[in-house]
Amino acid sequence: MSDAPALEPIELRMRDGVVLRGDRWAGGARTVVLLHGGGQNRWSWRDTAGELARAGFTAIALDARGHGESDWAPTGRYAIDDFVLDLVDVLGQLPHPPAVVGASLGGISGLLASPRLARPLAALVLVDVVARNHPAGVARIAGFMRDTVGGFATLDDAARAIADYLPQRGRRGSPEGLTRTLRLAPDGRWCGGGIRRCSMPGSATRRPSSRPCSPRQRRGWRRRASSCAAARATWCPTTRPASSRR
């Protein structure tokens, strides 16, 4: 088997016209769909996708709406249900039910999409999905994303901010590697893969609002999680994704 699996860019159109962009690594008849977390993009799964292809699977890694190279939502909608419906649309365009591997937001999308599918998934793997979130940790993540919503003047600035946020990892070599996960916006700033993170001409951004989930919501998500054969975990959002209009 080749050490360099064939990689093909793909585009999939959603029910509301949003186009999700990604890559397909051809490897075999069985398919694995890889979903990244909030504020990330499909590059998070690049190494994993290559390994899956070499092991005989076809791997598909997609940028979620508002992330990476995928379209922004024309209505500015980025609620969890929008990501769930996108996944339902994606899976409906595949010839056979795949395995879905999702990290954080991607995992929750897979969990909540499962009951809506006409055909059951081959498997569902949840990464970084827990039954209970630590409020301080959620606030720290949301704060970092808000503080960097305008991007970075240079790659060095981005590397420094990431090192400060993740001191346990330390500074890693040349910042040039960040060109895989950051995009150069028209205003010359380096922007992350998350929703509306790049300041584009004519755009306006709005800070996400905090909205703790209710006991009823918690019970509903836990029921869904307990009925999922693949995993017994769920997620309670303490912040909503930022939404804005172009």
C-alpha positions as CSV (number, residue, x, y, z in Angstrom):
1,M,0.0,0.0,0.0
2,S,1.3,3.5,-0.9
3,D,2.7,5.7,1.8
4,A,1.0,8.7,0.2
5,P,-2.8,8.1,0.0
6,A,-4.6,9.9,-2.8
7,L,-6.2,13.1,-1.6
8,E,-9.1,14.7,-3.3
9,P,-10.7,18.1,-2.4
10,I,-14.5,17.8,-2.0
11,E,-17.5,20.2,-1.7
12,L,-20.9,19.3,-0.3
13,R,-23.9,21.6,-0.5
14,M,-26.2,21.8,2.6
15,R,-29.9,22.3,2.7
16,D,-29.6,26.2,3.1
17,G,-27.0,26.5,0.3
18,V,-23.9,26.6,2.6
19,V,-21.1,24.7,1.0
20,L,-18.8,22.6,3.2
21,R,-15.3,22.0,1.9
22,G,-13.0,19.2,2.9
23,D,-10.7,16.4,1.7
24,R,-11.2,12.8,0.9
25,W,-8.3,10.3,1.3
26,A,-9.1,7.2,-0.8
27,G,-8.2,4.0,0.9
28,G,-11.0,1.4,0.7
29,A,-14.7,0.7,0.7
30,R,-15.3,1.5,4.3
31,T,-15.6,5.2,5.1
32,V,-14.8,7.3,8.2
33,V,-16.0,10.9,8.5
34,L,-13.8,13.1,10.7
35,L,-15.4,16.1,12.4
36,H,-13.2,18.8,14.1
37,G,-14.0,20.8,17.3
38,G,-15.2,24.4,17.5
39,G,-12.6,26.9,16.4
40,Q,-10.6,24.3,14.5
41,N,-10.7,23.0,11.0
42,R,-10.1,19.8,9.0
43,W,-6.4,20.0,9.4
44,S,-6.9,18.7,12.9
45,W,-7.5,15.3,11.4
46,R,-4.9,15.3,8.6
47,D,-2.5,12.8,10.1
48,T,-5.3,10.6,11.3
49,A,-6.9,10.6,7.9
50,G,-3.7,9.6,6.2
51,E,-3.3,6.7,8.7
52,L,-6.8,5.6,8.2
53,A,-6.3,5.5,4.4
54,R,-3.2,3.5,4.7
55,A,-5.1,1.1,6.9
56,G,-7.7,0.5,4.2
57,F,-10.4,3.1,5.0
58,T,-11.6,6.1,3.0
59,A,-11.3,9.1,5.2
60,I,-13.3,12.3,4.8
61,A,-12.4,15.4,6.8
62,L,-14.7,18.4,6.5
63,D,-14.6,22.1,7.6
64,A,-17.8,22.8,9.6
65,R,-19.9,25.8,8.5
66,G,-18.1,29.1,9.4
67,H,-14.8,27.2,9.8
68,G,-11.8,26.8,7.6
69,E,-12.6,27.0,3.9
70,S,-16.4,26.2,4.3
71,D,-19.0,28.9,3.7
72,W,-20.3,31.3,6.3
73,A,-24.0,30.8,7.1
74,P,-25.8,33.6,5.1
75,T,-28.3,33.9,8.0
76,G,-25.5,34.0,10.7
77,R,-26.9,30.9,12.3
78,Y,-24.4,28.7,14.2
79,A,-26.6,27.0,16.8
80,I,-25.8,23.4,17.6
81,D,-28.8,22.2,15.6
82,D,-27.3,23.8,12.5
83,F,-24.2,21.7,12.8
84,V,-26.3,18.6,13.5
85,L,-28.4,19.2,10.4
86,D,-25.3,19.7,8.3
87,L,-24.0,16.3,9.4
88,V,-27.4,14.7,8.5
89,D,-27.1,16.4,5.0
90,V,-23.5,15.1,4.6
91,L,-24.3,11.6,5.6
92,G,-27.3,11.6,3.2
93,Q,-24.9,12.3,0.3
94,L,-22.8,9.2,1.0
95,P,-23.5,5.9,-0.6
96,H,-23.1,3.9,2.6
97,P,-23.4,4.7,6.3
98,P,-19.9,5.6,7.5
99,A,-18.2,5.6,10.9
100,V,-18.1,9.1,12.4
101,V,-15.3,10.3,14.6
102,G,-16.0,13.7,16.1
103,A,-14.0,15.9,18.5
104,S,-15.9,18.2,20.9
105,L,-18.4,20.1,18.7
106,G,-18.0,17.4,16.0
107,G,-18.7,14.6,18.5
108,I,-21.8,16.3,19.9
109,S,-23.0,16.8,16.3
110,G,-22.6,13.1,15.6
111,L,-24.3,12.1,18.9
112,L,-27.3,14.3,18.3
113,A,-27.5,13.5,14.5
114,S,-27.7,9.7,15.2
115,P,-31.4,9.5,16.0
116,R,-32.3,11.5,12.9
117,L,-30.6,9.3,10.4
118,A,-32.5,7.0,8.1
119,R,-29.6,4.5,8.3
120,P,-27.6,3.9,11.5
121,L,-24.0,4.8,11.5
122,A,-21.4,2.0,11.2
123,A,-19.8,3.5,14.4
124,L,-19.6,6.7,16.4
125,V,-16.5,7.7,18.2
126,L,-16.5,10.7,20.6
127,V,-13.3,12.6,21.4
128,D,-13.1,15.2,24.1
129,V,-16.8,14.8,25.0
130,V,-17.8,14.6,28.6
131,A,-20.9,14.2,30.7
132,R,-20.2,17.3,32.7
133,N,-18.1,20.3,31.8
134,H,-16.0,22.3,34.3
135,P,-17.4,25.9,34.1
136,A,-14.0,27.5,34.7
137,G,-12.5,25.4,31.8
138,V,-15.4,26.4,29.5
139,A,-15.0,30.0,30.4
140,R,-11.2,29.9,29.7
141,I,-11.8,28.4,26.2
142,A,-14.5,30.9,25.4
143,G,-12.3,33.7,26.6
144,F,-9.4,32.7,24.4
145,M,-11.6,32.5,21.4
146,R,-13.2,35.9,22.1
147,D,-9.9,37.6,22.7
148,T,-8.4,36.3,19.4
149,V,-11.5,36.9,17.3
150,G,-9.7,39.6,15.4
151,G,-6.8,37.4,14.4
152,F,-3.1,38.0,14.7
153,A,-0.8,40.6,13.0
154,T,1.9,37.9,12.5
155,L,2.5,34.2,12.8
156,D,4.8,35.0,15.7
157,D,2.0,36.7,17.6
158,A,-0.2,33.7,17.0
159,A,2.4,31.3,18.2
160,R,3.0,33.4,21.3
161,A,-0.7,33.6,22.1
162,I,-1.1,29.8,21.8
163,A,2.0,29.2,23.9
164,D,0.6,31.4,26.6
165,Y,-2.8,29.6,26.5
166,L,-1.2,26.2,26.5
167,P,2.0,26.6,28.7
168,Q,2.3,22.9,29.2
169,R,3.1,22.5,25.5
170,G,5.6,25.3,25.3
171,R,6.7,27.1,22.1
172,R,7.1,24.6,19.2
173,G,9.7,25.4,16.6
174,S,8.9,27.6,13.6
175,P,5.5,29.3,13.5
176,E,5.3,28.5,9.8
177,G,3.4,25.4,10.7
178,L,0.5,27.6,11.7
179,T,-0.1,28.4,8.1
180,R,-2.0,25.0,8.0
181,T,-4.6,26.1,10.5
182,L,-4.6,29.9,10.2
183,R,-5.8,31.8,7.1
184,L,-4.5,35.1,5.8
185,A,-7.5,37.5,5.7
186,P,-7.9,40.3,3.2
187,D,-6.8,42.8,5.9
188,G,-3.5,41.0,6.3
189,R,-4.2,39.4,9.6
190,W,-3.8,35.7,10.4
191,C,-7.2,34.3,11.5
192,G,-8.2,31.0,13.0
193,G,-10.6,28.4,11.7
194,G,-13.5,29.3,13.9
195,I,-16.8,30.9,13.2
196,R,-16.5,34.4,11.8
197,R,-13.0,34.7,13.2
198,C,-11.6,36.5,10.1
199,S,-12.6,40.2,9.9
200,M,-13.9,40.4,6.3
201,P,-14.9,43.5,4.4
202,G,-18.5,44.5,5.3
203,S,-18.7,42.0,8.2
204,A,-19.7,42.6,11.8
205,T,-19.1,40.2,14.7
206,R,-20.9,39.8,17.9
207,R,-19.7,38.3,21.1
208,P,-21.2,34.9,22.1
209,S,-23.8,35.1,24.9
210,S,-23.7,33.0,28.0
211,R,-26.7,30.9,28.6
212,P,-26.5,28.1,31.1
213,C,-28.5,25.1,30.2
214,S,-31.6,24.2,32.2
215,P,-32.1,21.0,34.2
216,R,-34.6,19.9,31.6
217,Q,-32.0,20.3,28.8
218,R,-29.5,18.3,30.8
219,R,-32.0,15.5,31.3
220,G,-32.8,15.5,27.6
221,W,-29.2,15.3,26.5
222,R,-28.4,12.6,29.0
223,R,-31.4,10.5,27.7
224,R,-30.0,10.8,24.2
225,A,-26.5,9.9,25.4
226,S,-27.7,6.8,27.3
227,S,-29.6,5.5,24.3
228,C,-26.5,5.8,22.0
229,A,-24.8,2.4,21.7
230,A,-21.5,4.0,20.8
231,A,-21.0,6.2,23.8
232,R,-22.6,7.3,27.1
233,A,-21.5,10.9,27.1
234,T,-23.2,14.2,26.4
235,W,-22.6,17.9,26.4
236,C,-24.2,20.9,28.0
237,P,-23.4,24.2,26.2
238,T,-22.7,27.0,28.5
239,T,-22.0,29.4,25.7
240,R,-23.6,29.7,22.3
241,P,-21.5,29.9,19.1
242,A,-21.0,33.5,18.0
243,S,-23.4,34.5,15.2
244,S,-23.2,37.4,12.9
245,R,-24.3,38.6,9.5
246,R,-22.1,39.4,6.6
